[in-house]
Amino acid sequence: MSRLHRWDRIVLAFVVAFAVVGNGFIHAAGPATVKEAAAMINLETLPLAPDAQAPGSQTIAELNYQAKGSVPAVYKFHQQQLTKSGWKELPGGYATEQAASGTFSRADYSLSVTVFQSGDSAQVSIINHGNVPLAKLPVPPGAKVLYAGPASLMLVTTTPVDKTVSELTALLVKQGWTPFGSAGPQYFFKQNAVRLGVMVSAAPAQGGQTSINLSSSMMSADLPVPSEVEDLRYAEVTRTVDFLTSLSEEDLQKFYRSKLAEQGWQATTERPIESDFRKETFFVNPAKELLTLETRATDGKLRTSLKLETAAQVAELNKRAKAAAEKAKAAMEKPANKVTISIPSGIDKESSSAKRIELKAKTGDGKQISEEIRKSLEADGWKSKSTIDLKETGTIEFEKEGQKLLLLYVDPGFIPAEITLTGIGVELEAKAR
């Protein structure tokens, strides 16, 4: 299959228009879905403080950006903004000239706002921690609470680290949480669009006991993964989950086509689209979003990624692809400029076309004649650059207003010299002096 630009493949795959899902207020009975969290607060559309720069990241669940102004002023902007929207600031926050932090709650949800000085700007971070009450999560018997907050929970236990991890994993899985990767001593679990972070480690400050730290955050994409995975990582900024799996391509396709169909996603092709060393399958849903499943074979396994692009992102990709297609079409329809190549006398013209001119000269004259052609083109406004400059062979690149020419000469010394000119985006015409 011919290679296609990714945007082109997306445009080809995204062929059906659907109705947009509404955003009414939805109370979540359990860990929130993306739709439920967005109905409570959508950080992707949250107005930024005055004089804000383009966000470093802005998703439904997470916002990071910089704004001109003092830390207190920027924090106050979001403080008032959230309060007016029904959020209540909880005790325990702080505010100085250099840094400010606070936690806000609404219904079962908690939201943290942090602002700190960064050069002459204020750096803002807002995170939706979801609606899971951490204090009500199951923990191993005998674990004692050291700290309980809306976004984090710290406990200690006399049970060894490995056994604590096993016990806690079993308790969470029993309550409906799915293992969702790990990073060092931290393990992640997922239920709907809430990601739970669990860090279990030795606690020297607690007499060698085992420390358990629980935290939670919303995800802007509810991306299912099969059970046969390793090295799983989720990136909120790109809404992508990446992992290795021992499943075959066929079994992985069956899993995702079945699982995503349950969530309202529809594959756009019967089989993956192959390009270079990867395979891609595109899925669309009624909200005009796009999921891209990409696989690459590596060491007998499949390196797999599943990426969500929102309706706004898809619209932007389509817009860019359309603009690129129109530009390419205009370039094809635009008549090419004609360039006259002045040929020194005594040169044989072997062949000539609108794109290529082939010349033959006396042995030993190849480099000299090429330099004469160079000077003639430079006098007409062309800029030149030699990439190879030898007596026996050489290449000269010419450029003018986006147009390009390439001159190649070969003169080994025992046969006639050969000089070839090739035009890129121009038409060539040979004219003897």
Sequence and secondary structure as in RCSB ss.txt:
>XXXX:A:sequence
MSRLHRWDRIVLAFVVAFAVVGNGFIHAAGPATVKEAAAMINLETLPLAPDAQAPGSQTIAELNYQAKGSVPAVY
KFHQQQLTKSGWKELPGGYATEQAASGTFSRADYSLSVTVFQSGDSAQVSIINHGNVPLAKLPVPPGAKVLYAGP
ASLMLVTTTPVDKTVSELTALLVKQGWTPFGSAGPQYFFKQNAVRLGVMVSAAPAQGGQTSINLSSSMMSADLPV
PSEVEDLRYAEVTRTVDFLTSLSEEDLQKFYRSKLAEQGWQATTERPIESDFRKETFFVNPAKELLTLETRATDG
KLRTSLKLETAAQVAELNKRAKAAAEKAKAAMEKPANKVTISIPSGIDKESSSAKRIELKAKTGDGKQISEEIRK
SLEADGWKSKSTIDLKETGTIEFEKEGQKLLLLYVDPGFIPAEITLTGIGVELEAKAR
>XXXX:A:secstr
     HHHHHHHH               SSS  HHHHHHH  TTS    TTB   SEE SSEEEEEEES HHHHH
HHHHHHHHHTT EE TT EE SSEEEEEEEETTEEEEEEEEEETTEEEEEEEEEES  GGGS   TT EEEEE S
SEEEEEESS HHHHHHHHHHHHHHTT EEEEEETTEEEEEETTEEEEEEEEEEGGGTTEEEEEEEEEE S     
 SSEEEEEEETTTTEEEEEE S HHHHHHHHHHHHHHTT EESSSS EEETTEEEEEEE TT  EEEEEEEEETT
EEEEEEEEE HHHHHHHHHHHHHHHHHHHHHHHS  EEEEEEE TT EEEEE SSEEEEEE TT HHHHHHHHHH
HHHHTT EEEEEEE SSEEEEEEEETTEEEEEEEE  SSS EEEEEEEESEEEEEEE 
